[in-house]
Amino acid sequence: MTTERLQEFSVLAQTLNYSKASDYLFISQSVLSKHISEMERELSTKLFKRNTHGVVLTDEGKLLLHEVAPIIRQAEHTVSILSSSSHSSTGKIMINCHEQTLCEPILSFINEFKSKYDYISLDMHIIESASDISAIGSADILMSPCDFMDKLHDNFCGKKVYSQEALLAIPPYHHLGDRKEISLVDLEDENILVPYADELFGPYARAFFLAARRSRGILQKVPVESASDALLKVELGDGIMIIPHHLRNHIYPHTRTLRIIDEECRFPIFVYTRNHSDNSASKMLYESYIL
């Protein structure tokens, strides 16, 4: 009996309607009926009884329904393990990355690497911002906007691979709206939205510290949980935000962006990996990061 047959039984057992079940499974009612009959013969028991409203589960069918979910999950888990083992024989790289690292040059590099080494599987996961190197978790590679270079030890190595231009996101009708570019010294008395504000080594906190030093006035720091929350608040007029250049594609319709001319105000991208990893594919990817 295959996992596919168990899934067909599970769908019919939950819908108790051959028409709905066959539509969900993208097979005809006659094929579904045939498959259920084959299961019943194989198990030597009836799983369904017909009545005037359609079908109902027998006691044996109820027992199978109770047991079938973990069976399907275990089968899918086994297939996943076998698939991973197959990939690892030719190369598989687990990558944790922060959303703000996925700018166009980085994505182009990843696509070029995939094209050049098509036998290597890249399994990428977007993670929340984190304040230390532990964000690498169970991955082979961490792409982060956070500077941990002074915090590395023998287990990890890292390097800066790119640096994005910074922009100032302002709400509709903001008094700076007639400008195309701006310096940080012009941000006095502004409310600056700062995602992940408690991360001392994070890019948004660093940008705020730099703006506070450069500005002649007092800046108001407004901590925000995430970059997406901050962008919404900008659109609603609750403050302004210093953003990496690629986030201009994620701003709301009435938000404007101004170029920040201060050269020091940049959003760096760092790549970290383990020093003693036995994954030769991840070592090759790490060493290829030259943008």
N, C-alpha and C positions, 0 to 999 in steps of 0.2 A: 504494500500500500504506500503510495507516494504522498509527500507533503501537499502536493497540489490537490489530491483527492480529499485529504483531511480539511484543507481550506474550503473546498466546495461544500463538504458536509457542514462545516462551521457556519458558512453563510446561509445555507438553507435552514439550518437549525435555529438561526437567530431571526430570520425573516418569516419562516414557516409559509413561504409563498414561492412556488417554482418560477413564476413569472418575474418577480422582483429579484430573486436569487440569480436567475440566468442573465438578466440584464446587468446586474452588478458584476458577474463573472465573465461577461462578454462571450457567452456560449448559448446555444439554443436550449430550450426546455427539454427537448428529446435527448440531447446529449447529456444534460445534467441528470435526467431521470435514469439514463443508462448507467452513468457512473455510480449513482447511489445504489442501484440494484446490484452492480458488481461488488460494491463494498459490503452490502448485506450478505451476498453469497459468500464472500471471502471470510466474513466474521461469523457466518452461520447464525445470524440473528436479524430481526427486523429493527430498523432504526426509526422509521416513521410509520404512522398510521394515517390514512386518509379519512377525512370527515366532510361534512357539507360545507365547511368554511375553507378547506384546503388540506393541510397536513398538520399533525401534532407529533411530538416526540414520544417514543416509547420510553419505558424506564431504562432500557439499554442505551437508547439514543441520548437520554439525559446524562447517563454516566459517561458516555463517550464525549459529549460536549464539555462536561466538567474537566475531563482529562486532556482534551485536544489542544487547548491554548498553550500550556507549557511544552507539549510535544512539538508544536509548530515553532515556538520560540527557540527551543533547543536545536531543532533542525536548521533553522536560519542562522543561529549562532555558529553551528559547526561549519556550515557553508562559508560564513564570513571568515572563520579561522583558516580554512583551507585556502580561500582566496588570498588572504594576507600572506600565507606561507608561500603561495605561488608567486606573489609580487616580490617577496623579499629575496627570492632566488635571483631575480634580475635587478632588484633595487627598489626600495620604497623609502620615501622621506616624509616623516611627520613634521609639519610646520605649524607652529602657533604664531599668529600675527595679530597685531592691533589694527583696527580698521583704518586709522590715520596713517598707517605705513603703506597702504595700497594705492599709491599715486601712480600716474601713468608710466614713468620710467621703471618702477619696480615691477609693475604688471607686465611691461614689455620684456623685461629681463626674464621673468618667470616663464612667459610664453616661449621665448627663444630657447631657454634651457629645456623645456618640454619637447620642443621640436627637434632639438639637437640630440637629446637623449630620450627618445620615445619609449625605450624599454624601462625607464625609471618612472615609477608612480609617485606623484606628489599629492599628499593628503593634507590639505590646508584647512585650518580652523581659525575663525575669528574669535578672539577672546577679549574680555573686558580689560581695561587698563589695570596694571599691577605695579606695585612699588618696588619690586626687587626681582632678581634673576630667577626666582622660583617660578615665575610665569612660564618658564620653559616647560614645566610639568613633565609629562611623559613624551614630549616631542623631541625631535632631533635638532630642530632649528627654532629659534625665537626671533621674530622681526618686531622690534619695539622702537617707539619714539623716545624711550627713557634712557638716560645716560647712566649705565652701571659700570662704566669702564674703570673707575677707581675702586669699585667694590668687587671686582672679579678675584677669584682665587684659583688654585691649581686645577679645579675641576672644570672651569669654563674659560673660553676665550671669546673675544668680541671685537668688532670694528665698526666704525661709521662708514656707511656705504652711500649715503645721499643726504642732501640738505634742501628742504623745500623753502621757497619764498613764503613770507607771511603776508596775510591780508587782514584788513580790519573790516569786520561785518557790522553794518550799522542799520538801524531800523528805518522805516519810511519816515520822511519829513525830519530826519535828524539834522541838527544845525551844521554838521560837517558834509552834508549831502551834495554840496556844490564842488567838492574836491574830488580829484582823481587819485591823488596820492597824499600821504600824510607821514609825519614824523611822530615818534612816541612822545616827544616833548609837547605836542599839541593836545594830549589826552588829559590834561588837568581837569579835576573835578568830575570825571566820567565814572559811571558804574561799569566795571569790567566783569563780565561773566567768565568764570574760571572752572571748567570741568575738572574733576579729579583734583580739587584744590589742595588736598592733603598730601599729594605725592610730590615730595620735594624735588625729585629728579625727573618729574614728568614735564612734558613740553609746554603745557598750558600754564602750569605754575611758574615755570621759568620765564615764560613770556611776560607774565604779570610782574614778576620781580624786576625784570629789565625795564618795563614801562614805568613802574613806580620810581625807579632810580632816575630815569630820564625826564620824567614829567616834572614841571615846575610846581604843580599843584598837588593836591591830595587825591589819590585814586581810591575809589571804593571797590573793594574786592567782594564779588558776589559768588560764593561757592555754588556750583551746580553739579548734579549727579553725573551727567554724561554730556557729550558733545551734542547729541541730537536734542536733548532738553534745552541746552544753551541756544542752539540755532532757532528753536521755536520761541524762546524768550526774546531773542533779538527781533524776530518778526513782529512780536507783540509789543515791542517798545520798552522792554524791561531792562535794557542795557546794551552794551556793545561787546564784541568778542574778537579776540585775535585768533585767527584760524590758519591752518596750513593751506597752501594754494589749492590743493585738489578738492577741498571741501566747498569750493565755490560752486561745484556741481550739485551740492546738496542743500543749498540755501533755499529759503522760501521765496515766493514770487516777488514780494515787495522789498526784500532785503537787498541792500547794495553792498558792494565790496570796494575798498580803497587799497591801493598798494602801499605797504609800509616801506619806507625808504631806508630805515636803519638796517645796515648790513648784519649787525649782530642778532637781529630778531629773525631767527630762522627756525624751522622745524626739522631737526635731524632725524635720520632713520639709522638704527643700529641693528646689526645681526649678531646673534650669539649662538654658540654651540658648545658641546662638551669636548673637552680636550682628549678624553680617552675613549671616545665612541668607536665601536667596531663597525659602524655603518659607513662603508667607503663611499656610498652614493651621497650621503649628507656632507661628508668632508669635501667631496668634489663640488657640491653646490655652494658651500660656504666659501671655498677658495675662489669660486667663479664670480663672486659678488664684487665686481669692479665697475662702477657706473660713472 
